[in-house]
Amino acid sequence: MFNVASVAIGVIAFIASLVAFLPLLGWANWFLIPVALIGLILGVMSRSTAGRNLNIVVLIICALRLMLGGGIF
């Protein structure tokens, strides 16, 4: 059950992170990182690794976008 919730959160966060790649919408990554962290926590609590891995990818994408846009460092 945790894996299904984790994958659902990960898919929603991934789609939103694709929207956040548009210019002037990079600030949305600051809201997507905590959402992906919640999905990651749910993924860690499940036996399957699909949700965990998806949320790790979303976290990396959001962090890279913030670094490219000057939001981090």
mmCIF file as gemmi writes it, N, C-alpha and C atoms, coordinates in Angstrom:
data_model
loop_
_atom_site.group_PDB
_atom_site.id
_atom_site.type_symbol
_atom_site.label_atom_id
_atom_site.label_alt_id
_atom_site.label_comp_id
_atom_site.label_asym_id
_atom_site.label_entity_id
_atom_site.label_seq_id
_atom_site.pdbx_PDB_ins_code
_atom_site.Cartn_x
_atom_site.Cartn_y
_atom_site.Cartn_z
_atom_site.occupancy
_atom_site.B_iso_or_equiv
_atom_site.pdbx_formal_charge
_atom_site.auth_seq_id
_atom_site.auth_asym_id
_atom_site.pdbx_PDB_model_num
ATOM 1 N N . MET Axp A 1 ? 0.817 -1.195 0 1 0 ? 1 A 1
ATOM 2 C CA . MET Axp A 1 ? 0 0 0 1 0 ? 1 A 1
ATOM 3 C C . MET Axp A 1 ? 0.863 1.263 0 1 0 ? 1 A 1
ATOM 4 N N . PHE Axp A 2 ? 1.959 1.217 0.772 1 0 ? 2 A 1
ATOM 5 C CA . PHE Axp A 2 ? 2.85 2.38 0.799 1 0 ? 2 A 1
ATOM 6 C C . PHE Axp A 2 ? 3.487 2.619 -0.565 1 0 ? 2 A 1
ATOM 7 N N . ASN Axp A 3 ? 3.785 1.536 -1.281 1 0 ? 3 A 1
ATOM 8 C CA . ASN Axp A 3 ? 4.415 1.699 -2.583 1 0 ? 3 A 1
ATOM 9 C C . ASN Axp A 3 ? 3.468 2.354 -3.577 1 0 ? 3 A 1
ATOM 10 N N . VAL Axp A 4 ? 2.195 2.004 -3.544 1 0 ? 4 A 1
ATOM 11 C CA . VAL Axp A 4 ? 1.219 2.615 -4.448 1 0 ? 4 A 1
ATOM 12 C C . VAL Axp A 4 ? 1.12 4.121 -4.163 1 0 ? 4 A 1
ATOM 13 N N . ALA Axp A 5 ? 1.062 4.482 -2.895 1 0 ? 5 A 1
ATOM 14 C CA . ALA Axp A 5 ? 0.998 5.903 -2.525 1 0 ? 5 A 1
ATOM 15 C C . ALA Axp A 5 ? 2.279 6.617 -2.937 1 0 ? 5 A 1
ATOM 16 N N . SER Axp A 6 ? 3.418 5.958 -2.761 1 0 ? 6 A 1
ATOM 17 C CA . SER Axp A 6 ? 4.694 6.557 -3.128 1 0 ? 6 A 1
ATOM 18 C C . SER Axp A 6 ? 4.799 6.782 -4.627 1 0 ? 6 A 1
ATOM 19 N N . VAL Axp A 7 ? 4.365 5.807 -5.407 1 0 ? 7 A 1
ATOM 20 C CA . VAL Axp A 7 ? 4.4 5.954 -6.865 1 0 ? 7 A 1
ATOM 21 C C . VAL Axp A 7 ? 3.438 7.045 -7.311 1 0 ? 7 A 1
ATOM 22 N N . ALA Axp A 8 ? 2.266 7.109 -6.71 1 0 ? 8 A 1
ATOM 23 C CA . ALA Axp A 8 ? 1.297 8.151 -7.071 1 0 ? 8 A 1
ATOM 24 C C . ALA Axp A 8 ? 1.857 9.54 -6.778 1 0 ? 8 A 1
ATOM 25 N N . ILE Axp A 9 ? 2.446 9.709 -5.613 1 0 ? 9 A 1
ATOM 26 C CA . ILE Axp A 9 ? 3.05 10.999 -5.268 1 0 ? 9 A 1
ATOM 27 C C . ILE Axp A 9 ? 4.206 11.304 -6.209 1 0 ? 9 A 1
ATOM 28 N N . GLY Axp A 10 ? 4.999 10.287 -6.527 1 0 ? 10 A 1
ATOM 29 C CA . GLY Axp A 10 ? 6.131 10.473 -7.433 1 0 ? 10 A 1
ATOM 30 C C . GLY Axp A 10 ? 5.714 10.879 -8.83 1 0 ? 10 A 1
ATOM 31 N N . VAL Axp A 11 ? 4.661 10.27 -9.344 1 0 ? 11 A 1
ATOM 32 C CA . VAL Axp A 11 ? 4.187 10.621 -10.693 1 0 ? 11 A 1
ATOM 33 C C . VAL Axp A 11 ? 3.664 12.051 -10.722 1 0 ? 11 A 1
ATOM 34 N N . ILE Axp A 12 ? 2.907 12.422 -9.713 1 0 ? 12 A 1
ATOM 35 C CA . ILE Axp A 12 ? 2.39 13.792 -9.647 1 0 ? 12 A 1
ATOM 36 C C . ILE Axp A 12 ? 3.535 14.791 -9.526 1 0 ? 12 A 1
ATOM 37 N N . ALA Axp A 13 ? 4.51 14.49 -8.682 1 0 ? 13 A 1
ATOM 38 C CA . ALA Axp A 13 ? 5.649 15.392 -8.519 1 0 ? 13 A 1
ATOM 39 C C . ALA Axp A 13 ? 6.492 15.452 -9.788 1 0 ? 13 A 1
ATOM 40 N N . PHE Axp A 14 ? 6.615 14.333 -10.502 1 0 ? 14 A 1
ATOM 41 C CA . PHE Axp A 14 ? 7.385 14.324 -11.739 1 0 ? 14 A 1
ATOM 42 C C . PHE Axp A 14 ? 6.731 15.183 -12.807 1 0 ? 14 A 1
ATOM 43 N N . ILE Axp A 15 ? 5.429 15.05 -12.951 1 0 ? 15 A 1
ATOM 44 C CA . ILE Axp A 15 ? 4.715 15.868 -13.938 1 0 ? 15 A 1
ATOM 45 C C . ILE Axp A 15 ? 4.816 17.346 -13.576 1 0 ? 15 A 1
ATOM 46 N N . ALA Axp A 16 ? 4.68 17.649 -12.296 1 0 ? 16 A 1
ATOM 47 C CA . ALA Axp A 16 ? 4.801 19.044 -11.866 1 0 ? 16 A 1
ATOM 48 C C . ALA Axp A 16 ? 6.23 19.556 -12.055 1 0 ? 16 A 1
ATOM 49 N N . SER Axp A 17 ? 7.23 18.69 -11.902 1 0 ? 17 A 1
ATOM 50 C CA . SER Axp A 17 ? 8.605 19.13 -12.11 1 0 ? 17 A 1
ATOM 51 C C . SER Axp A 17 ? 8.884 19.412 -13.583 1 0 ? 17 A 1
ATOM 52 N N . LEU Axp A 18 ? 8.206 18.71 -14.472 1 0 ? 18 A 1
ATOM 53 C CA . LEU Axp A 18 ? 8.351 19.022 -15.888 1 0 ? 18 A 1
ATOM 54 C C . LEU Axp A 18 ? 7.78 20.403 -16.199 1 0 ? 18 A 1
ATOM 55 N N . VAL Axp A 19 ? 6.676 20.748 -15.548 1 0 ? 19 A 1
ATOM 56 C CA . VAL Axp A 19 ? 6.108 22.089 -15.712 1 0 ? 19 A 1
ATOM 57 C C . VAL Axp A 19 ? 7.041 23.128 -15.118 1 0 ? 19 A 1
ATOM 58 N N . ALA Axp A 20 ? 7.711 22.779 -14.028 1 0 ? 20 A 1
ATOM 59 C CA . ALA Axp A 20 ? 8.604 23.726 -13.355 1 0 ? 20 A 1
ATOM 60 C C . ALA Axp A 20 ? 9.873 23.993 -14.157 1 0 ? 20 A 1
ATOM 61 N N . PHE Axp A 21 ? 10.106 23.246 -15.238 1 0 ? 21 A 1
ATOM 62 C CA . PHE Axp A 21 ? 11.252 23.52 -16.101 1 0 ? 21 A 1
ATOM 63 C C . PHE Axp A 21 ? 11.03 24.754 -16.975 1 0 ? 21 A 1
ATOM 64 N N . LEU Axp A 22 ? 9.789 25.191 -17.112 1 0 ? 22 A 1
ATOM 65 C CA . LEU Axp A 22 ? 9.502 26.382 -17.909 1 0 ? 22 A 1
ATOM 66 C C . LEU Axp A 22 ? 10.122 27.611 -17.246 1 0 ? 22 A 1
ATOM 67 N N . PRO Axp A 23 ? 10.545 28.56 -18.047 1 0 ? 23 A 1
ATOM 68 C CA . PRO Axp A 23 ? 11.103 29.782 -17.462 1 0 ? 23 A 1
ATOM 69 C C . PRO Axp A 23 ? 10.098 30.472 -16.536 1 0 ? 23 A 1
ATOM 70 N N . LEU Axp A 24 ? 10.59 31.051 -15.489 1 0 ? 24 A 1
ATOM 71 C CA . LEU Axp A 24 ? 9.838 31.778 -14.468 1 0 ? 24 A 1
ATOM 72 C C . LEU Axp A 24 ? 8.99 30.868 -13.571 1 0 ? 24 A 1
ATOM 73 N N . LEU Axp A 25 ? 9.081 29.56 -13.74 1 0 ? 25 A 1
ATOM 74 C CA . LEU Axp A 25 ? 8.346 28.646 -12.873 1 0 ? 25 A 1
ATOM 75 C C . LEU Axp A 25 ? 9.283 27.766 -12.039 1 0 ? 25 A 1
ATOM 76 N N . GLY Axp A 26 ? 10.561 28.108 -12.022 1 0 ? 26 A 1
ATOM 77 C CA . GLY Axp A 26 ? 11.533 27.333 -11.271 1 0 ? 26 A 1
ATOM 78 C C . GLY Axp A 26 ? 11.3 27.365 -9.772 1 0 ? 26 A 1
ATOM 79 N N . TRP Axp A 27 ? 10.619 28.391 -9.287 1 0 ? 27 A 1
ATOM 80 C CA . TRP Axp A 27 ? 10.315 28.48 -7.854 1 0 ? 27 A 1
ATOM 81 C C . TRP Axp A 27 ? 9.433 27.338 -7.392 1 0 ? 27 A 1
ATOM 82 N N . ALA Axp A 28 ? 8.715 26.7 -8.315 1 0 ? 28 A 1
ATOM 83 C CA . ALA Axp A 28 ? 7.834 25.588 -7.947 1 0 ? 28 A 1
ATOM 84 C C . ALA Axp A 28 ? 8.627 24.392 -7.424 1 0 ? 28 A 1
ATOM 85 N N . ASN Axp A 29 ? 9.909 24.308 -7.771 1 0 ? 29 A 1
ATOM 86 C CA . ASN Axp A 29 ? 10.738 23.207 -7.286 1 0 ? 29 A 1
ATOM 87 C C . ASN Axp A 29 ? 10.885 23.252 -5.772 1 0 ? 29 A 1
ATOM 88 N N . TRP Axp A 30 ? 10.821 24.433 -5.174 1 0 ? 30 A 1
ATOM 89 C CA . TRP Axp A 30 ? 10.898 24.535 -3.716 1 0 ? 30 A 1
ATOM 90 C C . TRP Axp A 30 ? 9.704 23.861 -3.06 1 0 ? 30 A 1
ATOM 91 N N . PHE Axp A 31 ? 8.575 23.797 -3.739 1 0 ? 31 A 1
ATOM 92 C CA . PHE Axp A 31 ? 7.398 23.115 -3.2 1 0 ? 31 A 1
ATOM 93 C C . PHE Axp A 31 ? 7.386 21.631 -3.569 1 0 ? 31 A 1
ATOM 94 N N . LEU Axp A 32 ? 8.059 21.276 -4.659 1 0 ? 32 A 1
ATOM 95 C CA . LEU Axp A 32 ? 8.07 19.884 -5.1 1 0 ? 32 A 1
ATOM 96 C C . LEU Axp A 32 ? 9.057 19.028 -4.309 1 0 ? 32 A 1
ATOM 97 N N . ILE Axp A 33 ? 10.117 19.622 -3.818 1 0 ? 33 A 1
ATOM 98 C CA . ILE Axp A 33 ? 11.104 18.852 -3.054 1 0 ? 33 A 1
ATOM 99 C C . ILE Axp A 33 ? 10.489 18.254 -1.791 1 0 ? 33 A 1
ATOM 100 N N . PRO Axp A 34 ? 9.735 19 -0.977 1 0 ? 34 A 1
ATOM 101 C CA . PRO Axp A 34 ? 9.105 18.353 0.186 1 0 ? 34 A 1
ATOM 102 C C . PRO Axp A 34 ? 8.067 17.299 -0.192 1 0 ? 34 A 1
ATOM 103 N N . VAL Axp A 35 ? 7.356 17.507 -1.295 1 0 ? 35 A 1
ATOM 104 C CA . VAL Axp A 35 ? 6.383 16.506 -1.741 1 0 ? 35 A 1
ATOM 105 C C . VAL Axp A 35 ? 7.102 15.216 -2.118 1 0 ? 35 A 1
ATOM 106 N N . ALA Axp A 36 ? 8.208 15.348 -2.846 1 0 ? 36 A 1
ATOM 107 C CA . ALA Axp A 36 ? 8.972 14.157 -3.227 1 0 ? 36 A 1
ATOM 108 C C . ALA Axp A 36 ? 9.616 13.495 -2.003 1 0 ? 36 A 1
ATOM 109 N N . LEU Axp A 37 ? 9.983 14.277 -1.003 1 0 ? 37 A 1
ATOM 110 C CA . LEU Axp A 37 ? 10.522 13.693 0.233 1 0 ? 37 A 1
ATOM 111 C C . LEU Axp A 37 ? 9.468 12.863 0.959 1 0 ? 37 A 1
ATOM 112 N N . ILE Axp A 38 ? 8.234 13.333 0.971 1 0 ? 38 A 1
ATOM 113 C CA . ILE Axp A 38 ? 7.149 12.555 1.578 1 0 ? 38 A 1
ATOM 114 C C . ILE Axp A 38 ? 6.959 11.247 0.809 1 0 ? 38 A 1
ATOM 115 N N . GLY Axp A 39 ? 6.983 11.32 -0.516 1 0 ? 39 A 1
ATOM 116 C CA . GLY Axp A 39 ? 6.888 10.115 -1.325 1 0 ? 39 A 1
ATOM 117 C C . GLY Axp A 39 ? 8.066 9.178 -1.095 1 0 ? 39 A 1
ATOM 118 N N . LEU Axp A 40 ? 9.251 9.748 -0.892 1 0 ? 40 A 1
ATOM 119 C CA . LEU Axp A 40 ? 10.427 8.933 -0.612 1 0 ? 40 A 1
ATOM 120 C C . LEU Axp A 40 ? 10.296 8.207 0.723 1 0 ? 40 A 1
ATOM 121 N N . ILE Axp A 41 ? 9.783 8.89 1.721 1 0 ? 41 A 1
ATOM 122 C CA . ILE Axp A 41 ? 9.581 8.265 3.035 1 0 ? 41 A 1
ATOM 123 C C . ILE Axp A 41 ? 8.589 7.112 2.923 1 0 ? 41 A 1
ATOM 124 N N . LEU Axp A 42 ? 7.51 7.323 2.174 1 0 ? 42 A 1
ATOM 125 C CA . LEU Axp A 42 ? 6.55 6.234 1.972 1 0 ? 42 A 1
ATOM 126 C C . LEU Axp A 42 ? 7.178 5.084 1.189 1 0 ? 42 A 1
ATOM 127 N N . GLY Axp A 43 ? 8.034 5.405 0.234 1 0 ? 43 A 1
ATOM 128 C CA . GLY Axp A 43 ? 8.699 4.374 -0.547 1 0 ? 43 A 1
ATOM 129 C C . GLY Axp A 43 ? 9.688 3.571 0.264 1 0 ? 43 A 1
ATOM 130 N N . VAL Axp A 44 ? 10.325 4.209 1.227 1 0 ? 44 A 1
ATOM 131 C CA . VAL Axp A 44 ? 11.271 3.498 2.087 1 0 ? 44 A 1
ATOM 132 C C . VAL Axp A 44 ? 10.53 2.525 3.002 1 0 ? 44 A 1
ATOM 133 N N . MET Axp A 45 ? 9.315 2.873 3.395 1 0 ? 45 A 1
ATOM 134 C CA . MET Axp A 45 ? 8.547 2.011 4.291 1 0 ? 45 A 1
ATOM 135 C C . MET Axp A 45 ? 7.934 0.802 3.579 1 0 ? 45 A 1
ATOM 136 N N . SER Axp A 46 ? 7.957 0.784 2.252 1 0 ? 46 A 1
ATOM 137 C CA . SER Axp A 46 ? 7.373 -0.348 1.53 1 0 ? 46 A 1
ATOM 138 C C . SER Axp A 46 ? 8.46 -1.355 1.149 1 0 ? 46 A 1
ATOM 139 N N . ARG Axp A 47 ? 8.037 -2.528 0.735 1 0 ? 47 A 1
ATOM 140 C CA . ARG Axp A 47 ? 8.989 -3.568 0.328 1 0 ? 47 A 1
ATOM 141 C C . ARG Axp A 47 ? 9.538 -3.322 -1.071 1 0 ? 47 A 1
ATOM 142 N N . SER Axp A 48 ? 8.715 -2.823 -1.952 1 0 ? 48 A 1
ATOM 143 C CA . SER Axp A 48 ? 9.128 -2.579 -3.329 1 0 ? 48 A 1
ATOM 144 C C . SER Axp A 48 ? 9.953 -1.3 -3.423 1 0 ? 48 A 1
ATOM 145 N N . THR Axp A 49 ? 10.763 -1.209 -4.444 1 0 ? 49 A 1
ATOM 146 C CA . THR Axp A 49 ? 11.656 -0.058 -4.564 1 0 ? 49 A 1
ATOM 147 C C . THR Axp A 49 ? 11.245 0.92 -5.666 1 0 ? 49 A 1
ATOM 148 N N . ALA Axp A 50 ? 10.17 0.649 -6.374 1 0 ? 50 A 1
ATOM 149 C CA . ALA Axp A 50 ? 9.788 1.498 -7.506 1 0 ? 50 A 1
ATOM 150 C C . ALA Axp A 50 ? 9.44 2.91 -7.058 1 0 ? 50 A 1
ATOM 151 N N . GLY Axp A 51 ? 8.641 3.055 -6.028 1 0 ? 51 A 1
ATOM 152 C CA . GLY Axp A 51 ? 8.253 4.375 -5.548 1 0 ? 51 A 1
ATOM 153 C C . GLY Axp A 51 ? 9.429 5.144 -4.984 1 0 ? 51 A 1
ATOM 154 N N . ARG Axp A 52 ? 10.281 4.442 -4.265 1 0 ? 52 A 1
ATOM 155 C CA . ARG Axp A 52 ? 11.466 5.084 -3.7 1 0 ? 52 A 1
ATOM 156 C C . ARG Axp A 52 ? 12.365 5.622 -4.804 1 0 ? 52 A 1
ATOM 157 N N . ASN Axp A 53 ? 12.618 4.793 -5.817 1 0 ? 53 A 1
ATOM 158 C CA . ASN Axp A 53 ? 13.499 5.206 -6.912 1 0 ? 53 A 1
ATOM 159 C C . ASN Axp A 53 ? 12.909 6.36 -7.711 1 0 ? 53 A 1
ATOM 160 N N . LEU Axp A 54 ? 11.619 6.337 -7.951 1 0 ? 54 A 1
ATOM 161 C CA . LEU Axp A 54 ? 10.971 7.417 -8.687 1 0 ? 54 A 1
ATOM 162 C C . LEU Axp A 54 ? 11.099 8.738 -7.94 1 0 ? 54 A 1
ATOM 163 N N . ASN Axp A 55 ? 10.893 8.724 -6.645 1 0 ? 55 A 1
ATOM 164 C CA . ASN Axp A 55 ? 10.992 9.953 -5.874 1 0 ? 55 A 1
ATOM 165 C C . ASN Axp A 55 ? 12.427 10.448 -5.756 1 0 ? 55 A 1
ATOM 166 N N . ILE Axp A 56 ? 13.391 9.542 -5.76 1 0 ? 56 A 1
ATOM 167 C CA . ILE Axp A 56 ? 14.799 9.958 -5.78 1 0 ? 56 A 1
ATOM 168 C C . ILE Axp A 56 ? 15.111 10.676 -7.083 1 0 ? 56 A 1
ATOM 169 N N . VAL Axp A 57 ? 14.591 10.159 -8.194 1 0 ? 57 A 1
ATOM 170 C CA . VAL Axp A 57 ? 14.799 10.807 -9.495 1 0 ? 57 A 1
ATOM 171 C C . VAL Axp A 57 ? 14.168 12.193 -9.506 1 0 ? 57 A 1
ATOM 172 N N . VAL Axp A 58 ? 12.978 12.315 -8.969 1 0 ? 58 A 1
ATOM 173 C CA . VAL Axp A 58 ? 12.305 13.625 -8.915 1 0 ? 58 A 1
ATOM 174 C C . VAL Axp A 58 ? 13.101 14.599 -8.049 1 0 ? 58 A 1
ATOM 175 N N . LEU Axp A 59 ? 13.627 14.134 -6.93 1 0 ? 59 A 1
ATOM 176 C CA . LEU Axp A 59 ? 14.44 14.999 -6.074 1 0 ? 59 A 1
ATOM 177 C C . LEU Axp A 59 ? 15.693 15.477 -6.8 1 0 ? 59 A 1
ATOM 178 N N . ILE Axp A 60 ? 16.335 14.584 -7.539 1 0 ? 60 A 1
ATOM 179 C CA . ILE Axp A 60 ? 17.536 14.967 -8.278 1 0 ? 60 A 1
ATOM 180 C C . ILE Axp A 60 ? 17.2 15.975 -9.373 1 0 ? 60 A 1
ATOM 181 N N . ILE Axp A 61 ? 16.106 15.753 -10.094 1 0 ? 61 A 1
ATOM 182 C CA . ILE Axp A 61 ? 15.699 16.685 -11.15 1 0 ? 61 A 1
ATOM 183 C C . ILE Axp A 61 ? 15.411 18.067 -10.57 1 0 ? 61 A 1
ATOM 184 N N . CYS Axp A 62 ? 14.673 18.114 -9.474 1 0 ? 62 A 1
ATOM 185 C CA . CYS Axp A 62 ? 14.334 19.405 -8.864 1 0 ? 62 A 1
ATOM 186 C C . CYS Axp A 62 ? 15.573 20.114 -8.331 1 0 ? 62 A 1
ATOM 187 N N . ALA Axp A 63 ? 16.477 19.365 -7.712 1 0 ? 63 A 1
ATOM 188 C CA . ALA Axp A 63 ? 17.694 19.979 -7.184 1 0 ? 63 A 1
ATOM 189 C C . ALA Axp A 63 ? 18.585 20.503 -8.31 1 0 ? 63 A 1
ATOM 190 N N . LEU Axp A 64 ? 18.701 19.746 -9.395 1 0 ? 64 A 1
ATOM 191 C CA . LEU Axp A 64 ? 19.498 20.218 -10.531 1 0 ? 64 A 1
ATOM 192 C C . LEU Axp A 64 ? 18.897 21.476 -11.149 1 0 ? 64 A 1
ATOM 193 N N . ARG Axp A 65 ? 17.587 21.505 -11.263 1 0 ? 65 A 1
ATOM 194 C CA . ARG Axp A 65 ? 16.924 22.691 -11.829 1 0 ? 65 A 1
ATOM 195 C C . ARG Axp A 65 ? 17.153 23.91 -10.942 1 0 ? 65 A 1
ATOM 196 N N . LEU Axp A 66 ? 17.108 23.706 -9.629 1 0 ? 66 A 1
ATOM 197 C CA . LEU Axp A 66 ? 17.355 24.826 -8.727 1 0 ? 66 A 1
ATOM 198 C C . LEU Axp A 66 ? 18.802 25.29 -8.823 1 0 ? 66 A 1
ATOM 199 N N . MET Axp A 67 ? 19.74 24.363 -8.97 1 0 ? 67 A 1
ATOM 200 C CA . MET Axp A 67 ? 21.145 24.75 -9.116 1 0 ? 67 A 1
ATOM 201 C C . MET Axp A 67 ? 21.377 25.506 -10.418 1 0 ? 67 A 1
ATOM 202 N N . LEU Axp A 68 ? 20.752 25.059 -11.501 1 0 ? 68 A 1
ATOM 203 C CA . LEU Axp A 68 ? 20.913 25.743 -12.788 1 0 ? 68 A 1
ATOM 204 C C . LEU Axp A 68 ? 20.318 27.14 -12.767 1 0 ? 68 A 1
ATOM 205 N N . GLY Axp A 69 ? 19.225 27.305 -12.055 1 0 ? 69 A 1
ATOM 206 C CA . GLY Axp A 69 ? 18.56 28.601 -11.997 1 0 ? 69 A 1
ATOM 207 C C . GLY Axp A 69 ? 19.114 29.53 -10.932 1 0 ? 69 A 1
ATOM 208 N N . GLY Axp A 70 ? 20.063 29.069 -10.144 1 0 ? 70 A 1
ATOM 209 C CA . GLY Axp A 70 ? 20.653 29.912 -9.121 1 0 ? 70 A 1
ATOM 210 C C . GLY Axp A 70 ? 19.888 29.883 -7.802 1 0 ? 70 A 1
ATOM 211 N N . GLY Axp A 71 ? 18.97 28.952 -7.64 1 0 ? 71 A 1
ATOM 212 C CA . GLY Axp A 71 ? 18.181 28.877 -6.408 1 0 ? 71 A 1
ATOM 213 C C . GLY Axp A 71 ? 18.935 28.241 -5.265 1 0 ? 71 A 1
ATOM 214 N N . ILE Axp A 72 ? 19.906 27.389 -5.588 1 0 ? 72 A 1
ATOM 215 C CA . ILE Axp A 72 ? 20.77 26.767 -4.583 1 0 ? 72 A 1
ATOM 216 C C . ILE Axp A 72 ? 22.198 27.118 -4.95 1 0 ? 72 A 1
ATOM 217 N N . PHE Axp A 73 ? 22.94 27.673 -4.025 1 0 ? 73 A 1
ATOM 218 C CA . PHE Axp A 73 ? 24.345 28.077 -4.206 1 0 ? 73 A 1
ATOM 219 C C . PHE Axp A 73 ? 24.414 29.132 -5.258 1 0 ? 73 A 1
